[in-house]
Amino acid sequence: MSAEATYRPGEGPTANVSVSLHSGNIAAVRARVGKRGFSAYVNAAVQRQIERDNLAELTAAHEAEHGEFSQAEIDAARALLRGDADGGVGSAA
């Protein structure tokens, strides 16, 4: 298993694993992608969750050091995510 640790999320060869999922989730995925696309769909969902977990950790670390984000910072980040603007908040040093 040490070889797995050398790959970053989203990289490396694929491997078969066994997971337990609720039957309703299995049915919903199969309805969207069919049987052949199941692994790719679940892999993409896992990668998005890892990205969300990493973002939550970064956010918590930033807030621990600098305090909570201001509403202006939150609004600027939302605008960037939507592609609405350039994030127009002045640089916070």
Buried (B, 14 or more C-beta within 10 A) or exposed (E): EEEEEEEEEEEEEEEEEEEEEEEEEEEEBBEEBEEEEBBEBBEEEEEEEEEEEEEEEEEEEEEEEEEEBEEEEEBBBEBBEEEEEEEEBEEEE
